[in-house]
Amino acid sequence: LALDSTIAEAHTALGHALCVSEFAWEEADRSFERAIALNPTYTFGRMPYAICLMSRNRFRDAERQLRTAQSFDPLSPAPSNMLGRLYWTIQQPDRATPHLLQALELSPQMDLAWQVLGHAYLQKNMSAQAIDAFERAAALSGARDSAHLAYAYAMTGQRERAQAIVQKLIHREDRTSQLAYHIAIAYTGLGYWRERNR
């Protein structure tokens, strides 16, 4: 940006870093808004902005960004995937699933769409469909989505299968802090947070 302050992609990247690493919300907003002002049709730039807005429970603002992105690029699976994630987050699975299925129609290999679809199906008490979606996600991406599959197994009464996956994940040599977060999700499915909070 010091070399060229008119690059929308650079403002987007800066906004994302400010949001997820620094939690500098207002500065992040300014970077995202600058990126949008420079290139309103830069669809990808609205994705991390929506994530940043969602992290602060600004769901209507996030929805507006995603709807706008979708209108500019209707054949991109990313806005549909993010809309599904948004509606799942606010526990509206009936609104989430059509967007996630649309994303998967556009991009069947989108593991995150399969993952969130699994969570939406769990919210709808559709256990078989949820497990199928999580298994598809895990087959595509591996460790991260395997942790979510473990969560689903645990939530549907298949504790031994869940624990077997978790054991494999915690003994991986290439564990990262990001993977630790996903393993923690699996542990919540197994009920460990309840045991510690009794």
C-alpha positions as CSV (number, residue, x, y, z in Angstrom):
1,L,0.0,0.0,0.0
2,A,2.9,2.3,0.5
3,L,3.9,1.7,-3.1
4,D,0.3,1.9,-4.4
5,S,-2.6,2.8,-2.1
6,T,-5.2,2.0,-4.8
7,I,-4.9,-1.8,-4.7
8,A,-8.2,-3.2,-3.4
9,E,-6.7,-6.7,-2.8
10,A,-4.0,-5.2,-0.5
11,H,-6.6,-3.3,1.6
12,T,-8.6,-6.5,1.9
13,A,-5.6,-8.5,3.1
14,L,-4.8,-5.8,5.6
15,G,-8.4,-5.7,6.8
16,H,-8.3,-9.5,7.3
17,A,-5.1,-9.3,9.2
18,L,-6.3,-6.5,11.4
19,C,-9.5,-8.4,12.1
20,V,-8.3,-12.0,12.8
21,S,-4.8,-11.2,14.3
22,E,-5.1,-7.8,15.9
23,F,-8.8,-7.6,16.7
24,A,-8.6,-4.0,15.5
25,W,-12.2,-3.9,14.5
26,E,-12.5,-0.2,13.4
27,E,-9.3,-0.2,11.5
28,A,-10.3,-3.5,9.8
29,D,-13.6,-2.0,8.8
30,R,-11.9,1.0,7.3
31,S,-9.6,-1.2,5.2
32,F,-12.4,-3.4,4.0
33,E,-14.5,-0.3,3.1
34,R,-11.6,1.2,1.3
35,A,-11.2,-2.0,-0.7
36,I,-14.9,-2.0,-1.7
37,A,-14.8,1.7,-2.6
38,L,-11.8,1.0,-4.9
39,N,-13.4,-2.0,-6.5
40,P,-17.0,-2.6,-5.7
41,T,-17.2,-5.8,-7.9
42,Y,-14.2,-7.5,-6.2
43,T,-16.4,-10.3,-4.8
44,F,-13.7,-12.1,-2.8
45,G,-13.0,-8.9,-0.8
46,R,-16.4,-9.1,0.7
47,M,-15.8,-12.6,2.1
48,P,-13.3,-11.7,4.9
49,Y,-15.3,-8.6,5.6
50,A,-18.4,-10.7,6.2
51,I,-16.4,-13.0,8.5
52,C,-15.1,-10.0,10.4
53,L,-18.7,-8.6,10.8
54,M,-20.0,-12.0,11.8
55,S,-17.4,-12.3,14.5
56,R,-19.0,-9.2,16.2
57,N,-22.5,-10.5,15.7
58,R,-23.2,-7.9,13.0
59,F,-25.1,-10.5,11.0
60,R,-27.3,-8.2,9.0
61,D,-24.3,-6.2,7.8
62,A,-22.5,-9.5,6.9
63,E,-25.6,-10.7,5.0
64,R,-25.7,-7.5,3.0
65,Q,-22.0,-7.9,2.0
66,L,-22.6,-11.6,1.0
67,R,-25.8,-10.8,-1.0
68,T,-24.0,-8.1,-2.8
69,A,-21.1,-10.4,-3.6
70,Q,-23.5,-13.0,-4.8
71,S,-25.2,-10.5,-7.1
72,F,-21.9,-9.6,-8.7
73,D,-20.7,-13.1,-9.2
74,P,-23.6,-15.6,-9.1
75,L,-21.5,-18.5,-10.3
76,S,-19.0,-18.2,-7.4
77,P,-19.7,-20.8,-4.7
78,A,-18.0,-18.6,-2.0
79,P,-20.9,-16.2,-1.2
80,S,-23.4,-19.1,-1.1
81,N,-21.1,-21.0,1.3
82,M,-20.7,-18.0,3.5
83,L,-24.4,-17.3,3.6
84,G,-24.9,-20.9,4.7
85,R,-22.4,-20.4,7.4
86,L,-24.0,-17.2,8.5
87,Y,-27.5,-18.8,8.8
88,W,-26.1,-21.9,10.6
89,T,-24.3,-19.6,13.0
90,I,-27.6,-17.8,13.9
91,Q,-29.3,-21.3,14.2
92,Q,-31.4,-21.0,11.1
93,P,-30.5,-24.3,9.4
94,D,-33.5,-24.2,7.1
95,R,-32.1,-21.1,5.5
96,A,-28.5,-22.4,5.6
97,T,-29.0,-25.7,3.8
98,P,-30.2,-24.3,0.4
99,H,-27.2,-22.0,0.2
100,L,-24.8,-24.7,1.1
101,L,-26.3,-27.1,-1.4
102,Q,-26.0,-24.4,-4.0
103,A,-22.3,-23.9,-3.2
104,L,-21.8,-27.6,-3.5
105,E,-23.6,-27.7,-6.8
106,L,-21.2,-25.1,-8.1
107,S,-18.1,-26.7,-6.4
108,P,-18.6,-30.3,-5.2
109,Q,-15.1,-30.3,-3.7
110,M,-15.7,-27.4,-1.4
111,D,-14.9,-29.2,1.9
112,L,-16.0,-26.2,4.1
113,A,-19.4,-26.3,2.5
114,W,-19.8,-30.0,3.4
115,Q,-18.6,-29.3,6.9
116,V,-21.1,-26.5,7.6
117,L,-23.8,-28.5,5.9
118,G,-23.1,-31.3,8.4
119,H,-23.5,-28.8,11.3
120,A,-26.8,-27.5,9.7
121,Y,-28.1,-31.0,9.4
122,L,-27.2,-31.6,13.1
123,Q,-29.3,-28.6,14.0
124,K,-32.1,-30.1,12.1
125,N,-31.6,-33.5,13.9
126,M,-30.9,-35.2,10.6
127,S,-28.1,-37.4,11.9
128,A,-27.6,-39.6,8.9
129,Q,-27.3,-36.7,6.5
130,A,-25.0,-34.9,8.9
131,I,-22.6,-37.8,9.2
132,D,-22.6,-38.2,5.4
133,A,-21.7,-34.5,5.0
134,F,-19.0,-34.6,7.6
135,E,-17.5,-37.8,6.0
136,R,-17.4,-36.1,2.7
137,A,-15.6,-33.0,4.2
138,A,-13.1,-35.2,6.0
139,A,-12.3,-37.2,2.8
140,L,-11.6,-33.9,1.1
141,S,-9.6,-32.0,3.7
142,G,-8.3,-34.5,6.3
143,A,-7.5,-33.5,9.8
144,R,-9.5,-30.4,10.3
145,D,-12.8,-31.8,9.1
146,S,-12.0,-35.2,10.7
147,A,-12.3,-33.3,14.0
148,H,-15.8,-32.1,13.0
149,L,-16.7,-35.7,12.0
150,A,-15.6,-36.8,15.5
151,Y,-17.9,-34.1,16.9
152,A,-20.8,-35.4,14.8
153,Y,-20.1,-39.0,15.9
154,A,-20.1,-37.9,19.5
155,M,-23.3,-35.9,19.1
156,T,-25.1,-38.8,17.5
157,G,-24.1,-41.3,20.2
158,Q,-21.1,-42.9,18.5
159,R,-18.6,-42.0,21.2
160,E,-16.0,-44.8,20.4
161,R,-15.7,-43.7,16.8
162,A,-15.4,-40.1,17.9
163,Q,-12.7,-40.9,20.5
164,A,-10.7,-43.0,18.0
165,I,-10.5,-40.0,15.6
166,V,-9.5,-37.6,18.4
167,Q,-6.7,-40.0,19.5
168,K,-5.3,-40.0,16.0
169,L,-5.5,-36.3,15.7
170,I,-3.8,-35.5,19.1
171,H,-0.9,-37.8,18.2
172,R,-0.2,-36.3,14.9
173,E,3.3,-34.9,14.6
174,D,2.1,-32.0,12.4
175,R,-0.4,-30.5,14.9
176,T,-1.0,-26.8,14.7
177,S,-2.8,-24.3,16.9
178,Q,-5.5,-24.2,14.3
179,L,-5.9,-28.0,14.5
180,A,-6.0,-27.7,18.3
181,Y,-9.1,-25.5,18.0
182,H,-10.9,-28.1,15.9
183,I,-9.9,-30.9,18.3
184,A,-11.5,-28.8,21.0
185,I,-14.7,-28.8,19.0
186,A,-14.6,-32.6,19.0
187,Y,-14.0,-32.6,22.7
188,T,-17.1,-30.5,23.3
189,G,-19.1,-33.1,21.4
190,L,-17.8,-35.7,23.7
191,G,-19.0,-33.6,26.6
192,Y,-15.7,-32.8,28.3
193,W,-16.6,-29.1,28.7
194,R,-19.7,-30.2,30.7
195,E,-17.6,-32.4,33.0
196,R,-15.3,-29.5,33.8
197,N,-18.2,-27.1,34.4
198,R,-20.3,-29.2,36.8
